[in-house]
Amino acid sequence: MRFTSETSSDGVSEQLFTLGEIPGVLWTPEDATGPRPLVLMGHGGGQHKKAPGIVFRAGRFVAECGYAVVAVDVPSHGDRPKDEEYDRIATANQARADAGEELAPLIAAFQALVARRTVPEWRAVLDAVQELDHVGAGPVGYWGVSLGCGLGVPFVAAEPRVQAAVLGLGGALSSAGDAARITVPVEFLVQWDDERVPRAQSLALFDALGSAEKTLHANPGKHAEIPLFEMDSTLRFFARHLR
């Protein structure tokens, strides 16, 4: 892991890094020492590691809870080079959707393809970050919606260090099998009027989760209209489970 820059603001330290070809960002409290909970955050489709929603949530995790937070650019996003195969598939999927084909199965198949690459990448990032003195090997949580859910479900299913997860805005078409292997507590977000993920698919993914403790949070609104009060719920959820 190679750090490329460090800045601080309002008690939050931000360190940009690269791990091999993976660009990422780590947020911690200023002058942090010793082990602390770590939340890995997965960004949405077409976004990046420092998308406004990621930065906002990371700031609250650090400032209000003392957590460390890490986010990375997934392939073909942010500071990563464009992947010709992924771009070709995305262009073809958009053309099929414009021709009237249902969008959800196309998104699901694409996310399943990308997850085969991101799951081992994210596990390597966790390894590297937890070796840092100011993070340590504390409890780990995961937060990710939309693409962050599609990639997060197989990651949480595969990574035993994750003790709790906030997921949502995703469907069962690509993730049901992995969801069944998740046993940690989950808070799951559904937008009732989601124009990208059919409601039935979101509810099916929630049903597929193997967790004994899982909570469905359904709110009115479209895909990108998660209410701000869900952030408060997320803070309470992780406070209960990342100890």
Buried (B, 14 or more C-beta within 10 A) or exposed (E): BEEEEEEEEEEBBBBBBBBEEBBBBBBBBEEBEEBBBBBBBBBBBEBBBBBEBBBEBBBBBBBEBEBBBBBBBBBBBBBBEEBEEBEEBBEEBEEBBEEEEEBBBBBBEBBBBBBEBBBEBBBBBBEBBBEBEBBBEBBBBBBBBBBBBBBBBBBBBBBEBBBBBBBBBBBBBBBBEBBBBBBBBBBBBBBEEBEBBBBEBBBBBBEBBBBEEBBBBBBEEEBBEBBEEBBEBBBEBBBEBBE
